[in-house]
C-alpha cells in the first residue's frame, strides 16, 4: 500500500514538473519598442510631441513607487499641450 502511494506521488510530481517545464518556453515576442528620448533629457519624444504622450509619461512617472530611483533629466524638453484635445479622465 505504501509503495503504491509513493508511486502515485512520484508520477504526480513528474507530471507537474513536465507541465511547468512546458510552460516556460516559446513566445518569442521580444520586447516592446522603446520610445526614444528628447536630446539632452530623459523625457520621451512622444511626451514632447502630443498631449496624450505627455499625459501617459506623467502618469507613468507619478505611479512609480521607487523613491530611490535616479532623478529625471529634463534639460530643455517641454511637455506637449493642446487647446483642442478633450480632457482625459483622471
C-alpha positions in Angstrom: 0.0 0.0 0.0 2.8 2.4 1.0 4.7 1.7 -2.3 1.5 2.5 -4.3 1.1 5.9 -2.6 4.8 6.6 -3.2 4.5 5.7 -6.9 1.4 8.0 -7.3 3.3 10.8 -5.7 6.3 10.2 -7.9 4.2 10.2 -11.1 2.3 13.3 -9.9 5.5 15.1 -9.2 6.9 14.1 -12.6 3.8 15.2 -14.4 3.8 18.5 -12.5 7.4 19.2 -13.4 6.8 18.3 -17.0 3.9 20.8 -17.2 5.9 23.5 -15.6 8.8 23.0 -18.0 6.4 23.0 -21.0 5.0 26.4 -19.9 8.4 28.2 -19.7 9.5 28.5 -23.4 8.3 29.8 -26.7 6.6 33.1 -27.3 9.5 34.8 -28.9 7.5 38.1 -28.9 10.5 40.1 -28.0 10.3 43.4 -26.0 8.1 46.4 -26.8 9.8 49.1 -28.8 11.3 51.8 -26.7 10.3 55.4 -27.2 13.4 57.5 -28.0 14.1 60.3 -25.6 14.5 64.0 -26.5 18.1 65.1 -26.8 19.7 66.1 -23.5 16.8 64.7 -21.4 15.1 61.6 -20.1 11.7 62.8 -21.5 10.4 60.6 -24.3 9.8 62.3 -27.7 6.1 61.3 -27.6 5.7 63.4 -24.5 7.0 66.4 -26.3 5.0 66.0 -29.5 1.5 65.1 -28.3 -0.6 65.9 -25.2 -1.6 62.2 -25.0 2.0 61.2 -24.9 2.7 63.8 -22.2 -0.2 62.5 -20.1 1.0 58.9 -20.5 4.5 59.8 -19.5 3.4 61.9 -16.4 1.1 59.1 -15.3 3.9 56.6 -15.5 6.3 58.8 -13.5 3.6 59.6 -10.9 2.7 55.9 -10.4 6.3 54.9 -9.7 6.7 53.8 -6.1 10.5 53.6 -6.2 11.8 56.5 -4.0 15.4 55.6 -4.7 15.3 56.0 -8.5 17.6 58.4 -10.2 16.1 61.8 -10.9 14.9 62.5 -14.4 17.0 64.9 -16.5 14.6 67.4 -18.0 17.0 69.6 -19.9 15.3 71.8 -22.5 12.4 69.4 -23.1 8.9 70.8 -22.9 5.8 68.6 -22.5 3.3 69.0 -25.2 -0.1 70.7 -24.6 -3.2 71.0 -26.7 -6.0 73.6 -26.9 -8.3 71.3 -28.9 -8.0 67.8 -27.3 -10.7 66.8 -24.9 -9.5 66.4 -21.2 -8.7 62.9 -20.1 -10.4 61.4 -17.1 -8.1 61.1 -14.1 
